[in-house]
Amino acid sequence: MNGLPAIAALFATALLFGGMVFFAVVVAPQVFRALDPSAAGTFLRRLFPVYYLWGAGLAGAGALAFLPILWEASLILAVVCAGFVFAREALMPRINAYRDLELAGDAAARRPFSRLHGLSVAINLAQMALVATVLIAFAV
């Protein structure tokens, strides 16, 4: 595999994987160490929509670049892209709404918030595993 599509596919996929790992391992923990909980929450609410858009863009670009080379990788990255769009457009607004209710004193909002937050984390971990699988398949 060589040529421009292969370079674009590898670049987009590697950038996506590295960014996802960096965000999970470095950015998120440091935000909670450096800021008080309220400021950390406000900051992450502004950062997550950008993160999801960035991830969807790179996964989509990788899916398109892989299409003529390795259709299975293209399909996997399309699923990853859809996960980012789902998280940004459907999951995140619900998570934020339940978190706001919880912070306003609604104890019943804690359970759905925790469940949806856990789902978002699980989706992100699955996306990382899928992107890593594509990188490994590309290397082989």
C-alpha positions, 0 to 999 in steps of 0.5 A: 500500500503506497501512494497518497490514499495510503499516506492520508489514511495512515495520517488521519488514523494515527492522528485520531488514535494519538489524539484520543489517547492524549485526551484520555490520559493527559488532558482530562486528568489534568483538567480535574487536577488544575481546576476546581470541579465547577470550572473543570466541568465548564471547561470540559463542556466546551471542549467535548463538542470540539473533541467529538467534531475533531474525532468525527472529522478524522475518522471520516477522512480516514474512512474515505482514504481507506475506501480504495485500499482496505474497505474493512478499515474504511467500514470500521472508521465509518463506525467510529465516525458515527460514534463521535456524531452520536456522542456529540449530538445525542448523548452529550446533551442528555448527559449535560441536562442530567448533570445540571439537574443533579447539580440543582439538587435533583437526586433522581438525576444522578443515576441516569447521568452516571449511566449515560456518562458510563456509556459515553466512556464505553463508546470512547474506549471501544472507538480507541480499540477499533482505531488501534485495530485499524492501525495494526491491520495497516501495519500488517 
